Amino acid sequence: MRTKRLLAAAAAAGLFALSACGANTAPANQGAGDDTATSDEATKGTVGVILPETATSARWEGFDKPMLEKALAAEGFEADVQNAQGEVQKFTTLADGMIAKGVDVLVLASINSEVGSAVVAKAKAAGIPTIDYDRLNLGGGSDYYVSFDNVRVGELQGEGLAKALEGKDGAEVIEIEGAPTDNNATLFHEGQRNVLQPLYDSGKLDLVRSQAIQDWDNQKGGTVFEQILTSNGGKVDGVVAANDGLAGAIITVLKKNGLAGKVPVTGQDATPAGLKSILRGEQYMTVFKPIEKEAEATAKLAAELAEGDTAAADELASDSVHDPDADRDVKSVLLEPELITKENVKTVVDAGYVPASDVCVRDLKDVCDKLGIS
């Protein structure tokens, strides 16, 4: 099977080359182990992985990359993991190179659905199966998708904010959402509204404004939040921030206005910065997504696809997600996220995702001691 794919890829390489012309910190060794495959070791084949960027989230290089490399090595595969650094053209070029190389499976965490879908079409033409990783390519052709239950992520954010504002009828809420081109951001918002819309409708909470932020840009998010806050007379009682990066930018604005620690802010990704903000009382909650489980599920699925065992792959991907653009259901592996507040920050540290030393900095040592974080 691998030989056939290599021949197909070689035959198509010229076409792909032509089309290409037209067309917060984390531990660097997190999840890496001695069993990571190298090019000198005998493997069952190669799985190509393209990650989207590093500018707005530490997770892709700090967690996903080493954990995917380790999980794929455990399945007997070499991992070619590259990052597009937020550039659509680079994403396309990396994909063309992997397709021409003849990888056995291509795993895509796309910058947007348009470029992701275009890459999937090229891979299919070369006979290479694809997996949408973490983000579903709307309208694309991947038969499999591995992620967390992203609607549930949003519901946890909504539940966290609702709890923080409990008993404060008419509390004014500002929502700062992720990129409108990212389907995950849409799902997060859907989940948030599953919880918060009834509260808005009843008047228990008052939605001031909801604004998506292009490219998940933290600086833009902070600027937009400040503009909304100013136009609302400097008043806000709670903020939905779609991830920890946006939450950090919002907290900076709240500090300027003497509101930090008085206004609950949501988040996501359980970053060191987000966890420190929670321990300081400036951020109310985040969402912990054990990325190692996502990486392991992806590696197992990729291994079955590389062997051509679609029945085994279907058994692993027992969930499904509807792609409204293509009007089809995509076989999926959906993992469960966890709500993190001050009381259970220890969960993330104990799981090995963030070292205690990254969280228990000088001004937080007493807090960490009280919570048993070490």
C-alpha positions, 0 to 999 in steps of 0.5 A: 500500500505504501509503495502504491501511494509513493508512486501515485504521489510521485506521478502527481508531484509536478501538478502539486508543485504548480498548484502551490505556486498559485496558490503563551510559552509551554515546556518545550519537551512536554510529552516527548520521550525516548521512544520518539521515532527518528528517520534512522529507525525502522518504522511502519511508515510516515504520518504527516502533521501540519499545525496552524500557528504559534502566535495566539496559543502555546499549545501547538508547539508546547504540547501537540507537537511533542505529544503527537510525535510520541504517540505516533512513535508508539504506533510504529510511525515516523512523525513529520510535524510542521507548523504553518505559523499562521501563513496560508501559503506556508500551510499549502507548501508544507502539505504539497511537500508531504503529499509529494513525499508520499506520507501514509496519512496526513493530519491537518489542524488547519488555519481555516477551512478553505485551505484545509479543504483544498489540501484534503482534495489534493491528498485524496487525489494522491490516495492519502487518507486525511484526519482533521485534527482539533478543527473540522474543515467545513465543506472538506472531504476528510472522513475522520475528525479527532477533537474535544467536544467543542460544544461542551467546551463552550457549555463549560465556559457558560456554566462557569460564568453563570455560576460566578454571576449567580444571584446578580440579576441583570449582570452585564456581559461582554462576549469576546469570541474566537476567529469567525473562520475557525469552526471550533470558535463557532462550536464554543459559541454554540455551547456558551449560548446553550447555557447563557441564552436562556439567562439573557432571554429571562433578563437574569443576564444582560448581553452588552455585545458579542464580538468575534476576533479575527485570527484569534488575535489577542491584541485585537481582542483586548482593543475590541473589548476596551472599545465595547467597555468604553461605549458601555460607560466603563461597566461590565459584570462578566466576560466570556473570553473564548481562550486564555490568550484573549482572557489575558488581553481582557484582564490587562484592560480590566486592570487599567480600569480598576476592575481586575479581580472584580469581574469574572472572566472565562478562558480555555486551554489551561495555559500557565498564564491562565492558571496564574490569573485564576490563582490571582483571582483575575480569571474565574475559570479555564477549560482543561483539554488533555491534549495527550489523549487527543494525540494518542487517539489521532495516532491510533486512528492514523495507524489503522488508516495507514494499514488500510483497515477502515473497519477498525478506524470506524470503530475508533471513531464512534462519534460523529459531527455534522458538517453543515457546509458539506451536509454530511456527518463526519466520523469522529473521536470526541474527548471530554474537556474539564472545567478548571477553577481556583479550587482544582488548578492542581488537577492540571499540574498533577497531570503533568501539563504545567509544572508547578514552578510555572504556576507557583511564582513568587506572589502565588507561593502561599496560594499554591501551598494552601491548594496543595500545588507542588 
